[in-house]
Each structure stands twice: as structure tokens, then as C-alpha cells.
């Protein structure tokens, strides 16, 4: 039912046109009945003139309910008043699956819509966002392939943490306890020595008790590691990657973006201009003008990042966070050990962090010292320490939340709007 195909059929002057889909809306006006038909590609207005149609056909059309699946045959004609500029005069209609009264109408609460997510996912709002999301995944893979990265995967069951023990989900595993992974980073560092540049797209799980519009307990994580690379190398890769992905979405999903309320032109600075850039300390000085409690060493959260980025026209790269704010695997800056060689990339318009990355601590003694300083036991990380003992090299990597990135592109009010079946601290249904 794609409009390009419809237009082609129309121009060729073919007679009857066959299509199928679901009844999105239905209304009657005097002697005519209108059905707005939808499928995964588009929408088409279909009309029946009751005065001219066979009574059996009228009865069938009257019987078709919202979200019934139907097959249609009719004549296409142009009509500027109709959605998408075409209308189908119904000549025949078959109900394939007659729907019960659909429970979703207007002005329903967000909680109710989440309860019926298995049905609400049919809405054009969610459908358009999921198409953008699919292109985001596709663009990431394309860019990584073009830059000689090999796709791989790590385990979902892990024995220890990457980011912190308080955000781990415990899982019974035969006679012991393991955890759902927070990140595939450590395993990418393993595979880097075999594959060179490598990446993965996989779910990650965070038991953060956050109720903000940008947090999920289960999200899709794009992560990569580069051997023989430092901070500037990974920053350059990330900026080129984000520009590529934004351009791909604007080119391939312009229609969906517009339908979601995103003017594609507002994304052009993210394609054509260098990203903003400053150090963490410089950012803190700016943010403290609005929030007086923000001082050096403060862990910027959703509120502070939102206010800091709300008026930006493109992402900003923040570098050199304090050592105290970053996990042990970040390499301390040799010129300033109080800060690490890392960066976060924040999306504009208040959407916050979309990438966390940096140079890894690749020296054995430095890594052990950092682990001890964070008061962590060495034993669970012995295999990770081994990587430094047997031919270590300078390396860097990143982790990117694909849904948060998609949320920004779609101008979504909440990250839940760009996820098929979202998982939060209060929701595991449906």
C-alpha cells in the first residue's frame, strides 16, 4: 500500500486495485461510509457510496470494526482532501479478522497505554518511532562496517559488575548467583586482541531506581573498542559516527520524523557543524550559574544535563571528568592524575548523555591501583587484569544508548515512546 506504488498504479491507468490492512478509523457522512485503512507502510482512505453499492457490501462494511483486518478491492482516484491525496472507491470488502471493541480511544492515561502496549504499538506514533529506531540500528552497523569494525557479542550472564554493584540485577544460576550484564565492554576488550576494532549491539540491564523520562532498566547498547587508540581517536570516531547516523535518519526517515513532530532541518547542525566541546570543569562553571550547588566533583544528573543542553543546536562533547566520578578502568590523565581521559557526549535540546567513552587503563600496575582505590576485590577482575599482563596496548572505547539517541531524533517526550515493549522499575507487563 506504499504511496509510491499507489501513484504508479494510478498513472498506469490500471482498473481495480487490491489491498489489505487494518481499519484505523471509520465514519459515516450522509450516504457515504469512510474507512481509513492502515498497514505497515502507510494509510489510505476508502469510501463506499451506500446508494450505489450492493446491500450485502454495505452490510459487510458496516460490520467492520476498528482494528478489524480486511481485504479490499476498488478503484483508485486522486483526491486532495484525502489523507495522502488518494482515495479508494470500495467495490468489494472481506473481513478477515473481526475485532472486538478496541479498548484504546482518546485522552487515555500513559499508564493505561503502557498496560495495553501490545495494542498501542499499532499507533502511528509508536510505529513511526520504531521505524526511526530501526534505521538508527542500521546506520550504526553500516558506519562500523565502513570503518573496519567486526561485530561480535558478549555474554548476558556475568559474574561481576562494570559500572557498580548497586545497579546489578541478580539471577539464580543453578547453585549460585550471577548478574545480568550492565555492559559488554570488558568482553569487547577481550575480543579486541583477536579481532582488532570490534563492536556489539546488545541489551544491557541497569537496576537504577530512576523514574526520569530518559531511563530504562533494559536498553539496547551499542559498544565498541579500538586497539592502538587514545582519547582523541575515539572522540573523532564518535563525532563522525553520530553525524553519519543523523544524516542517514534524516535522509531515509524524513516522513516519519515530520509525523512525529520533528522538523528535520533542526537536525542539520548535527550533520554539518563541528560538535560543541569543553572540559568537565568548564561545563561545571557554566552549570553552576544556574545551579549553585554544582561544584567540581559533582556527578551531573538528568536535571543538570537537561538545563545545560536545552538550547544547544547540536551535541556537546565533555572531556576529562574527575577521577572520583569514573570507574577504575578509565585511564588517568598522565598530565593531570585528578582527571581521566574520558568523554561524554550529550545530545542537544535537553536529552542528555548519549555516549560515554574514553581511553582505558592499559597498564597492569595502574589498573590494580585503581581497583584497590575503589575498594573493590581483585579476584573477580583477575581475568581482566590478565589482559594487561599479556601484550597490552593503548586502547579506547565507547558505549551508546541507542534508544536515548533515537528519543532525541524523534523529539520524544519519553524514551518509552521509542521502545517496542519498555521495561522500567515499575513495569514488566506486558
N, C-alpha and C positions, 0 to 999 in steps of 0.2 A: 504493500500500500504506500510505498515511498512516493512523495510528490513528484520527484523527477520521473519516475516510471509512469505515474498517472498522466503527467503532462505529455510524455512521449506517446502514450496510447491515444490521448486526445488528439494530438497533432496528426497522428497517422489516420485518424478518422475511423477507428475501429468501432464496431457496434457495441454489443453487450460487454460489460466489464464485470469480472468476478472478483470478489474479495471476501475477507473474513476477519473476524476480530471480536471485540467485546463492546457491549453497549456502555458508553461512558455517561451519556445524558440522553434524556428522552423528553419531548414536549409536544403538545398539541396546539395548533393555531387554526381556528375555524375548521376548514375541511382538510387540513393537512397535518400529517404527523412527521416529526423530525427525530432522527436518531443520529447522535454524534458517535461515530464508530472509532474505536482506537485499537491499535496494535502496537508492537514494539518499535515501529518506525515513525508513526505519525497518526493524525486524526483526519477523518473525512465525514462531512455532513451528508446524511442520506435523507431523502424526503419521499413521502408517499402521498399522492393525491387520492383521498378516500372516495371522491366522487367518480374517479375514473378506474380505480382498482377493483379487482375481483374481491368479493366479500370474504372469501377464505383467506386471501392475502392480508386484508385489513385485520381479520381476527388474529392472525399469527403475529403481525406487527404490534397489535395492542397487547398481546400476551407477553412479548419480550420485556423482561425486567432489567433494571440496572445491573450491569456486570454479567448478563447472560452472554454466552458465546454464540455467535451467529455466523451463518454464511449468507452472502448477498449476491444478487446479480442485478444489473441495471445499466442505465445509460449515463455516461459522464457528460457534464457540461460545465462551462465556466460560469462562475457567479461570484463577483467581487464581494458580495455580502457574506458569503460563507467562509468559515474558517479555512485558511489556506487557499481560498479562491476557486475551489471546485465543489461541485455538488453531484450526488448520485441519485437519479430518479429510480426508486426501487421497483423492480419488475418481479423479483422473487426473493423470498427470505426463508431460511430454515434455522430454527433454534436447535443448536447442538447441545448446549447445557443450560437449562433454565435455572436462573439464580434465585435463591431466596431473597427476601427483602434485605438489601445491602445495609449494614449497620453504620456506615460512615456517611455523615452529612456535613452540613456547615457548622461552624462555631463549636467544635468539639475540643476538649482539653487535650493538652500534649500527652498527659498520662494515658488517656483513653486511646489516643492514636498509637502510643507505644504498645498498649495492650493488644491492639489489633494490627500490629506492624505487618503481620503476614498478609493482610489485606490492603493496608495503607501503602505498601510498597508499589502498588499498581498506580498510585497517583502520579501525575505528570511531574510534580515537584521532585519526588524521590527518583523517578525514572530518569529524568534529565541529569540529576546529580550523579547517579550511578554510571551513566554513560561518560560523564566527565571523568569520574574516578577510573573507569576502565582505560581511558586514554592516558591518564596520568601514569598508570602502571606500564602501559605500552611504551610511553615516551621514555620512562626511566630505563627500561630494558634496552630500547634502541640506543640510547646515549651510551650506556655502559658497554654494549657490544662494539659500538663505533670507536670506543676508547680502550679497546683490548682488555676488557674485564671478562672473567669467566664466572658464570653463575654456578653457585653451589648451595649447600644447605647445612645447617647445624641441627643438633637435637633440640626437641621441645622439653624433654625431661632433663633437668640439670641438678647437680649436687650442691651448687653454691651460687652466690649472688654476684652480679656485676655492679649494679647501682647501689644496693643497700639491702640488708636483711629485712627491714621493716616493710618492704614493698613486695615481698615474695608470697606467692600462693603455694601452700603446702599440698602435696599429693601423696596419699598412701601408695607405696610401691612395693608390693609383696610384703617383706618383713621389715621394711624401713620407710623413711620419709624422704621424698625428693621434692623438687620445686618446678613450677612452670617457668620457662625462661623469660627473663626480662630483656635479653639482647643476645644476638648471635656473635657479638664482637669477638669474644675470646676464641671462638671456634674458627672465625674467619682469620684471625691471626695465626692459628694453627695451619690452615689451608694455604695461607699466603706463601709459606715456604715451599709449597709444592706447586701451586697454580700461578703464583705471581699476583697481579691485580685480580681481585675476586670480590664477588658481592652475593647478597642473598635478598630475597623478598620473602618475609615470613611473619607469622603472628608473634607478637610479644605481649607479655602479661604483666601488669603493674597493679599491685594491691594498694594503690594510693587512695586515701579517703577524700577524694576531690570531687566536688559537685559542680565544677565550673563547666561552661559550655564547650570547653576545648579538651576535656579529659574523657578517656575511656579506660576500662580495665583490660580490654583486649583490643589491640590495634595492629595494623599491618606496618611492618618496619622494613624500610629499605636501608641496608647497611653495606659498607664496603671497606676494604683495607688495601693499602698500597705499600709495597716494599720500596726501599730506597727513596723515601719521600718524607718531607717535613711539613711544617705548618703552612708555609706559603704554597706549596704544591697542592695540598688538599683544599685550600681556600680557592685557588684558581679553578680546580676541577669542579667544586661545588657551584661556583658562580656560573660557569659555562653550562653545567648540568641544569640548573634551575631556569636559566634563560631558554635553553632548548625545550624544556618541558612546558614552560608557559607558552612559548610560541607554538608548539605542537597542539596544545589545547585550544588556543585562540584560533588556529587555522582549521582544525578538524571539528571543533565543537562550538563554533560561534553561535549557531542556532540555539543550542542548549543553554549556553551562558546567558544569552538575551532573555530566554524564557525564565531563567532563574533570577533575573533582575540585575545581572552583572553586565555593565557596558564594557565590551571587550577593549575599547580604547583606553580604559583606565588601567589595563594591564600592560600597555605598550612600554611605559618607562622601565618595567621589569625585564623587557626584552632588549631595549635599545640603549639603556643607560647603565653606567657602572653602578654597582650597589653602593649604598652608603657604608661607611666603615669608621669605627672608632674603637678604642680600648674599653674594657670594662670600667676602669677608673674614670675615664672621660664621660661614659654614659651615666655613672653614678652621680657625677656632678650635675648633669642635666636633670636627672630624675629627682634629685634632692630639692630642686627648685619647686617641685610640685608636692613631693612627699618628704617632709623634713626629717623623718626617721630613717631615711635611706642614707647609709654611710658605707664607706669602704668595708667590704666583708659581708654586706647584706646579700642574701640569696634572693635575687629578683624573682617575683612570682607573677601570677596571671594579671593581677591588678596593675602592678608597676609596668610590666611589659605592654599591656594594653594602652595605658596612657602615653607611654613613651613612643609608641609606633602608630598611634591612631591617625596622625596627619601625614605620615610618610607616603610617598607615591611608589616606592619600591623597597625591597628588603634591605635590612641593615646587618652588617657583619660586626659582631662584638668579639674582641680578642683579649687574651691574657687575663683570664679570671684569676682571683686569688687561689693559691694552692689549697687553702682551707675549704673551698667550695667545691672542689672537683675530686673525683675518686682517684685512688692511688695509681692507676695505670696512665694518667696524664703525665707527660714529661715536664719537669720544672724547667723554666727558662734559665739556661746557664748564666745569662747576664743579670737575671733578677729572680732568684730562687723563691721569692714570695709569691710569684705568679707562674702560671703554667702556660705552655704553648698550646693553647686551645682556642676554639672559636664557637660561638653560637650564631646562627642566622635567624633573625626574627622577621616574620612576614609583616608587611605594612597593614594599615587600617585596623590595628589592634588585635591581630590574630596570633601574635606571639611566636615563640620558638618553633621553627620547623626543622632545623638541623642542629645537632650537637656533634662536635668533632674536634680533632686535634692530633698532635703528634703523640705517639705512645712512648712510655718509658721503656727503653730498649736495653738498658744496661742492667745486668743482674744485681749488682750491689745497690744501685739506686732504687730498683723495684722492691727489693727486700726491705730497704729502709722506709720506703713509702708505705708498704703494707704494715710494718710494725708501728709506724707513726699513726696510722688509722686504727690501731689497736685491734687488728684482725689476726687470726691464727694463720700461720704459714702453711700448715699441712694441706688444707683444701685447695691451695693455689700452687702446690708443688709442680704440677704438670705445666702450669702457666709460666712459672719461673724457669722450668726446663727450656722453654723456647728461647730464653735469653742466654742459656748456657751452651747452646749448640748452634753457633753460627748466626747470632743475632745481627740484625741490620736496622738502621733508622727506618721507621715506618709510621704511617698516619692513616686515619680512617674516619668515617662518619656514620651517624645514624639519622635517618629521616623518617618522620611520621607522615606517611602518605595521606592519611585521612585529614590531618590538620592542614597540610598543603592544599588538598582538594577543597577543604572547607573555605580557605581563603579565596581560591579561584572562583568558587561558586557564590561567594558572598553570603555564605550560610550563617544563620543566626546561631546554630549549634552544630557541633561536629557530628551529632547523631543524625543530622539530615543527609549526610553523605556516606553513611554506612548501611549496608543491607539490613542486618539484624544487630543493632548495637548492644553492647554489654557495658553496664555501669555498676557502681557499688550497690544500687538498689534494683537492678534489673537483669534477670536471666531468663525471662519469658517474653515472647515465645521462643 
